[in-house]
Each structure stands twice: as structure tokens, then as C-alpha cells.
Amino acid sequence: MRYEDVLRRLEDLPESLPAPADILMPVLVGAAEVDLRVRTPPAGRTGRPAAVLVLLYPDDDGIARVILTERASRDGHHSGEVSFPGGKAEPEDADPAATALREAAEEVGLDAAAAGVRVVGRLETFWIPVSDFAVTPVVAVAHARPTMTASPDEVARIVEPPMSRFLPDAPIEIVERTVGEWPLRYGAYAVEGLSVWGATARILSQLGAALAR
């Protein structure tokens, strides 16, 4: 998928976004399978606000790529997983875009002004039960690959797959594994030896579906 096509389609993101691929959503495997797909918080709860940066840029051949990170292995709900730069909102953040850009500066050394980063929209906010975060994906573009350096405390490596890898017809592998004490089955994208699943796969699938309209 060419970057110029991505730019054109991002200018006309619909208010009602397509749903992520159902196959990506985890289910608890057992005597009776339990659907664990992301839902809204229960009544009386809003979830802690958080945001991630979905940053697209053209490579040297004009192909649209997206920036992901392999998180450093440490204690925490998302240690070692593939994710977007992002995290919880701080009191000084004016909005989700400010949160996403601040976190990207901390995690991958992104200088948004120097890279000409432009925020173009948002995907739908969703709730992650295990961490109680209400996550807003902030979509942005840059005219060329930004200069980036992984923060060793937070990021093991920066991964930059082509956006075409997440269009609706892209291959999805089915994974069965135990996470904590939960035996799960879910769909995932295989990217550079990594398994992209959960909330990150959900965001990529929804964006891919929106771009494929």
C-alpha cells in the first residue's frame, strides 16, 4: 500500500469505523469457551485514560509503514509484547494526542516537530480490562521516516512493518497459549518473528479495514 494512497484515505475516515477482524479477539478455552473481546467498562467506571501513537510514514520506495515497538521484558501486564508507542495520560496532557506524542518521545525518541508529524484523526477508544485503561489510538503521519532511538528501559526494538500487512486480506495465524493462568486462543499477525495480538492487533485491523474502503 502506497503512502500517498494512505494519506488520501485518511482524509476521509468515516465517523463510524469498521470493526476489527473478529478472529483476532481472544477466547478463553475450556469446557465452555468464554469471549474475552474488549468491551466498555462496567457501569460506574470509565477506565484510566491512555493513548497510543499510530504513526505512518513512507519508506524509500513510497510504501506506507507503521511504527511498532517490542516492549522490554520486565514486570507488568504488557511486558515483552508488541505495541504502539503510548501509555497513560498525565495531568499536563491537553488531550490524547498530547499523551501519545509525549509517550513516543519517551519511548522511541520521536521529535514530532523535526519529523513533521501531523495528527490526522483517532480510532475508537476501547477498554482493556486487565489494566483498566481506556485507550485512544491517535493516528498521525510523517513525510519521511523519523529519526528514532529505542529507550532501553522500555523498548527492546522498534519494528516498522508495511501497513499492507494489516489489510483485511492479510494472513492471520491462530495461536493457543496460556497467559498467566488463562488458556487462550486468538488470531495474531506474524511480523519479523514477533506475534502481534491483543489490543495492538485490534487497532491495526481496524485501521487496515478503514484504509481498504
Residue pairs with C-beta under 8 A, 6 or more apart in sequence:
1 63
1 64
1 162
1 163
1 164
1 167
1 211
2 58
2 62
2 63
2 64
3 56
3 57
3 58
3 62
3 63
3 64
4 58
4 62
5 64
5 211
6 56
6 64
6 141
6 163
6 211
7 141
9 210
9 211
9 213
10 56
10 120
10 121
10 139
10 141
10 211
11 120
13 120
13 121
13 139
13 210
14 210
14 213
17 123
17 124
17 206
17 209
17 210
18 206
18 209
18 210
18 213
19 206
19 209
20 201
20 202
20 203
20 205
20 206
20 209
21 168
21 172
21 187
21 205
21 209
23 172
23 174
23 187
24 172
24 186
24 187
24 188
24 197
24 201
24 202
24 205
25 35
25 36
25 37
25 38
25 186
25 187
25 202
26 36
26 37
26 184
26 185
26 186
26 197
26 198
27 33
27 34
27 35
27 36
27 184
27 185
27 186
28 34
28 35
28 36
28 182
28 183
28 184
29 176
29 183
29 184
29 185
30 183
33 185
36 184
38 126
38 127
38 128
38 129
38 199
38 202
39 127
39 129
40 126
40 127
41 47
41 127
41 132
41 134
45 132
46 134
47 127
47 128
47 132
47 133
47 134
48 88
48 89
48 131
48 132
48 133
48 134
49 88
49 89
49 96
49 99
49 133
49 134
49 136
50 86
50 87
50 88
50 89
50 99
50 133
50 134
50 135
50 136
51 86
51 87
51 89
51 96
51 97
51 99
51 100
51 103
51 135
51 136
51 137
51 138
52 83
52 84
52 85
52 86
52 87
52 100
52 103
52 135
52 136
52 137
52 138
52 203
53 67
53 84
53 85
53 86
53 100
53 101
53 103
53 104
53 110
53 138
53 140
54 66
54 84
54 123
54 137
54 138
54 139
54 140
54 203
54 207
55 66
55 67
55 85
55 104
55 110
55 117
55 140
55 141
55 142
55 146
56 64
56 65
56 66
56 139
56 140
56 141
56 142
56 163
57 64
57 65
57 67
57 141
57 142
57 143
57 144
57 145
57 146
58 64
58 65
58 143
58 144
58 145
59 65
59 145
59 160
59 162
63 162
63 164
64 162
64 163
64 164
65 145
65 160
65 161
65 162
65 163
66 160
66 161
66 162
66 163
66 166
66 204
67 84
67 85
67 108
67 146
67 148
67 158
67 159
67 160
68 82
68 83
68 84
68 158
68 159
68 160
68 161
68 191
68 196
68 200
69 82
69 83
69 84
69 85
69 107
69 108
69 150
69 154
69 155
69 156
69 157
69 158
69 159
70 80
70 81
70 82
70 155
70 156
70 157
70 158
70 159
70 194
71 78
71 79
71 80
71 81
71 82
71 83
71 154
71 155
71 156
72 79
72 80
72 152
72 153
72 154
72 155
72 156
73 79
73 80
73 156
77 130
77 131
78 131
80 156
81 197
81 198
81 200
82 159
82 191
82 194
82 195
82 196
82 197
82 200
83 199
83 200
84 137
84 200
84 203
85 100
85 103
85 104
85 107
85 108
85 110
86 99
86 100
86 103
86 104
86 107
86 135
87 99
87 103
87 106
87 107
88 99
88 133
89 96
89 99
90 99
90 102
93 99
93 102
96 122
96 136
96 138
97 119
97 138
97 140
99 136
99 138
100 136
100 138
100 140
101 110
101 112
101 117
101 119
101 138
101 140
104 110
104 112
105 111
105 112
106 151
106 154
107 150
107 151
107 154
107 155
108 148
108 149
108 150
108 151
108 155
108 158
109 147
109 148
109 149
109 150
109 151
110 117
110 146
110 148
111 146
111 147
114 146
114 147
115 142
115 144
115 146
115 147
116 142
116 143
116 144
117 140
117 141
117 142
117 146
118 140
118 141
118 142
119 138
119 139
119 140
120 139
120 140
120 141
121 139
122 136
122 137
122 138
122 139
123 136
123 137
123 139
123 203
123 206
123 207
123 210
124 137
124 206
125 134
125 135
125 136
126 134
126 135
126 199
126 202
127 133
127 134
127 135
128 135
128 199
135 199
137 203
137 207
139 207
145 160
148 158
150 156
150 157
150 158
159 191
159 192
159 194
161 191
161 192
163 207
163 208
163 211
164 170
165 189
165 191
166 189
166 204
166 205
166 207
166 208
167 208
167 209
167 211
167 212
168 205
168 208
168 209
168 212
170 189
170 208
171 189
171 190
172 187
172 188
172 189
173 187
173 188
173 189
173 190
173 195
174 185
174 186
174 187
174 188
175 184
175 185
175 186
175 187
175 188
175 195
175 197
176 183
176 184
176 185
177 183
177 184
178 184
186 197
186 198
187 197
187 201
188 195
188 196
188 197
188 201
189 195
189 196
189 197
189 201
189 204
190 196
196 204
